[in-house]
Amino acid sequence: MALGAWLRVSLAVAIIGLSTLLSGHASALSPRQYRWDELPGDAFNAQGSALKASVYVSVGARVRGKAPLLVLLHGCEQDASSFFTDSGWMDIADRYGLIVLLPEQQHNAFAMVGGASRYGNPLGCFNFADRLTSPLKGGVPREAGAIVSMVDAVRAGKGLDRDGPRIEDGRVYVTGLSAGAGMAATLLADFPQVFAGGALFAGVPALCAQSMQSAASLCGISVMRACGEVKARSGGYDSREWTKAVQRARHPVGRPRVLIVQGTADCTVDPQNALYLTNQWTAFHGLKADAPVVIGQEPSWPARAVRQGYAPAGANALWVETVLLKDVGHVMPIDTGNPQRPCGRVRVSETKTDIEDVGLCGAALAAGFLQLEQ
């Protein structure tokens, strides 16, 4: 948002906090002022999937009146709420006044076996490649259709206060980690008219596979293999199907804008997927993947972050950007070292969380690319 608008939001938040403290209701402030509610199941079409969702409305969004909507997709063996609070995205939502839609997959040990028990996923992953069995037009994965239905519901005011904020026109974005990034890429490819942009962390290309059963081998995803054996198929995706997808895509010029972030030491997703994603989205926009450009002043990032951007001549913002994080594994990168601009938290857990403090805030990186501060 513009500086003036940002100052008005900050001042209003401060006034709300002060008035509440003076009235003796300090507990209502702790630790943040926000609204976080489940999206009613009858508010959207689940398309036969097991997906659920909640909606987070930051205090800044309430002050703004209209705010961007961010769809946040967790990775495998994660849940939506913990991923939101730990990944830095809750900090960003509060900082810039966002509304966040949090779809969540359901764990089902018998999923993909067949019959009525096949919905959900054994590891809680989004089924981004579920095309062969999808009843939706064009083989769009049923969960992708369900998430777009959730977006439509929130845009219509479902899950929001009657007199609360609404979604700003043309400002719906999606981001995710791992399988969540795979689903984000699918949403951007199949619904480019819905999403203004997206950020893919350790993701795989759209159309890298036609089923979840084949995704591990075709998309370069590790199940039980050694690190060096995690390889995506040559090219990364079905280029013929991608050409068809591009030809039928209806979207404004320059949208969706796509940020691709990949750790070079990832042993769960083949890091080569970053190249395949870059090829995919530059092709989508008619750009050359071997002709990176620089627009504006280079951001001050850690030396381990190597970036390349792509846009046509005359553009005032990058349409595609790829960031490689040297020696970083399969994680959502956060930075807990700056108390003035908090970004995520490292949760004490007996299991791997796939969130790591690497000295770079991935959520802030994505927010800057997607211009969520505007």
N, C-alpha and C positions, 0 to 999 in steps of 0.2 A: 504494500500500500504506500501511498505518497506520505512524505514526512508529516504533513499537516494532519492527515488521517491517523497516522500512527500515534502522534502526540495526543489527539483527542481520545483514542482508545486507551492509551496509558493513563491519561488523566482521569477518565471515567472509571477505570479499574481501581485506581488509587482512592477516588472518592467513595466508591462502593465499599471498599475495604475499611476506610476510616469511619464511615457512618455506621457500619456493622459493629465495629469495635466499640464505638461510643455508646451504642445501644445495648451493650452487654451480651452480644451474641458472637463472641470471638470464635467459639467452637464451630460455628457454621462456616467459618473461613478456612479451616484447617483440612488439608494443607493447601487446597486450591478451591476456587469457585468455578464449578462446572456442572454440567448435567450429563449423566451417563446412563442410558436406559437400553433395555432390550428392544429391538425392532420386532413388533408383533408378528407372529408367524402368518397371520391372515392379511398382512399388509403387502406381501409380495408373493410371486409365483416361484416356488422352490424348484419347479420343473422336475419333480420327483427325486430331487437330491436330499441329502441330510443336512444341508447348510443351515446355520442359524446366524444371527448378527446382532450387534448392538451399535448404538450411535452415541458418540461423544460430542458434546457441544461446549466449546471453551467459553470462558467469560468474555474473551475478546470478540468471539463471534456474536454473542448476545449484544454487545455494545455496537458492533458494526451494523447489525441489522441484516445484511447480506454477506455471506462468506463463502470462500471456496470449499468444495467438498473433496476430501482425500479418502480414497478407498485403500485400506491397509491390509495386506494379505500375509499372514504368518507362514513360516516354513513348516516342514515336517517335524513331528514330535514337539510342537509348540502349541500354545493356546493364544487366542487373540488378545486377551487383556494383558498378559505378562509380556508379550511381544511389544505391545503398544507402550507400556510403561518403561520397559528396559531398553528399547531400541533407540531412544532419543526422540521418537515421533510425538510423544506426549508433550515433551518440552517444546518442540517446534510448534505444535498445535496451540499451546498456550501463548507462545511468543508472538505468533502472527495472527491469532484469532481464527482458527480453522474449525470446521465441522468434520468429524472423522467417522466413516462407516467401517465397522470391524466385522467382516464375515468370519465365520469360524467353521472349520471342518470337524466332523465327528469321527472319533476312532471306532473302527469296526474290524475286528480280527478276521471276519468272514467276508469282507468286502472283496469284490472282483472274483468271487467264487461263482456267483450266478444266483438267479432267483431274487426273492425279496430282500435277502440279506446283503446284496452287493453294494448298497449305498453307503457312503462314507469312505474311509480309507484305513487300511491296517495301521499305518503310521501317522494318521491324521494329516496327510498331504492333500492339497487340492488336486483334483483329477484334471489337470490341464490338457491332457492328450486324449480324453475320452470322446473320440469322434466316431469310431466305427459303430458304437451302440447307441449313439445319441439320436433321439427322435426329432431334434430341432432342425430347421431348414439349413442346408449347407453343411450339416454335420457339426454345427457349433456345439462344443461340450455343454452338457446340460447345466453344469455348475456355473459356467460363464453366463448362460442365460439367466440363471437364478440371481447372480450378482448384479447384472444389469437391471433386473426387476427390482432388486433392493435399492439401487440408485434411483430408479424412477419413483419408488415409494418415498424416499427421503426428499427428493425434489418436489414431491407433491405435499410435503409437510408431515408425512408419517414418521413417528419417532421423535418429533420436535414439538415444543410447546405451541399451543395455538397462536399465541402472540409473540412467539420467539423468533429467532433469526430464520432466514430462508437461504437457499443455495443461490449463489451468484450465477447469472446466466453465462454459459460457456466456460465455466471454471470447475470442471470435474476432472480429477486426476487419480491415477492408480499407481501403487508401488508395492513391492513385495520382495521377499527373500526366498531363494532356492525354488521350491515348488510354487511358492507364492509369486515369485518372479515369473515362473513359467506360466502361471495363470494370468498374471498382469500382461505378459506379452500376447497371450491369446486374446485377452480383452481388447488390447490396443489394435490387434490385427482384425478381429471380427467386428468390432464396434468403434471404428475410428471417428464416427460422427458423435459418439457419446463422450469420449475422453479427449481433453485438450493436451494431455501429455502423461508420461509415466517414467518411473525410475525402476530399473531392474537390477537387483543385487544378487550376484551369483546365480543368474538365471540361465534359461535355455531358450532357443529360438521357438517361435510359433511354428507349428507344423513339423517339428522335429520327429514326431511320431504320431500315429493314428490311434494308439491305445496306450493305456497305462502299463499294460503287460510288456509292451515292446519299448517303452520309454527309457528304461535303464540302459539297454544296449544301444539304442539308436541316438539317444540324446546325451550320452556320455555322463551317466549318473552312476555313482558307486553304490553297490549294495554290499557285497562282501569282497570286493576286489582290492588289490594293492593299488597304491596311488598311481603308479606309472601305467596301470592298465585301464584307467578311467578315460576312455576315448569316445568322443562323439563320432557319428558316421561322417564320412567325407562330405564337406559342404555344410553340414549341420542341419539341413532341412530339405524338404522336397521342393526344389526350385520351381518345378512345373506347377505344383499346387499353390506356391507362393505367388507366382505370376498371375494365376487366376484370382487369388485373393486381392491382389493390388488392383487388378482390372475392375473388380466389382465393388471396391471400396469407395464409399461416398464420404467425403470429408473436406473441410475447408483447407485451402492451400497452406502448407506449413504445419499442419496438425495431423496426427499427434506428434509433439516433440518427445524425444526419447533419450533418456540417460541410461548408460550401461556401465555398471561398476562390477569389477571382477578382481579377486585376489589371485596372484600368480602362483601361490602355493596351495591352491584349493585341491583337495584330494577327494572331494565328494562330487563336484561338478567339474567337468573338463574345462580348464581355463580357455581353451580354444573356442569355446562357445561365445566368448566376448567378440572375437573376430567374426564369427558367423552372424551374431546379432547385429554387429556393425554393418556387415554386408547386406543383411536383410533390410534394415531400416534406411540405409542410404539408398538402396534400390527402390524402396517404397516411395521416397521423396524425389527420385530421379537425380540423386547426387552421386558423385564419384567417391568410392571408399578410399582411393589412393590420392585424394586431393584435400587434405585437411586445411582448415582455415582458423584464423584467430579473430575474434570480434571483441573490441574493447580491451580493457586492462586485464592481464593475466591474474587470476586470483592467487593469493598467498597460501599455498598448500605445502604439506610436508614433502620432502624430496622423494619419498616412496610412492607418491601419487603421480602417475604419468598420464597425461590427458591428450586427446585429440578431438577436435570439433569439426562439424560439417554443417554448411549452410550455403545457399546460393548467393551469388553476388547481390549486394544491396540489402541483405537481411540485417536486422538490428539485433538478432539473437540466434544462437545455434539451434539448429533443428535436430541434430543428433550429436551426442557427445559420449565418448568412451573413456573411462578412467580405469587404469590398471594399478592395483595396489601391490607393490613389490613385497614378496615374502609374507603376504597375508593369506590366511587359509579361508575355509568356508564359513564366513561369519558376516554378521551385520556390524560394520565398524562404528564404534562410538568413541567419545572423548570425554572422560570424566575429570580432566585436569583443569578445567576453567570454570570456577564457581560462578563467574559472572554470566556465562552462557552455557548452562548445564546441558549435557547431551547423554542421556541414558544412565544406566547403572549396571554394575556387574553383580548378578544375583548369585548368592551362595547356593550351589546345587550339587547333588551327587551325580547328576547326569549332565551331558553337554548341552549348553544353551544356544550355541551358535551366535552368541553376541560377545564381542571382545573389544576391549579398549586398545585401539591401535594408534591413538593420538590424532584421529581424524573423525569428525562427526558425519557419518553418511547421510543422516537425515537432513542436516544443515546443507550439505552438498546438494542433495536433491531439491531441497526447498529453494535454494538459490537458482538452480537450473530451471525449475518450474515457475520461478518468479512468484512464489507463494507469499512473499512479503509485501506484494503490491495490493 
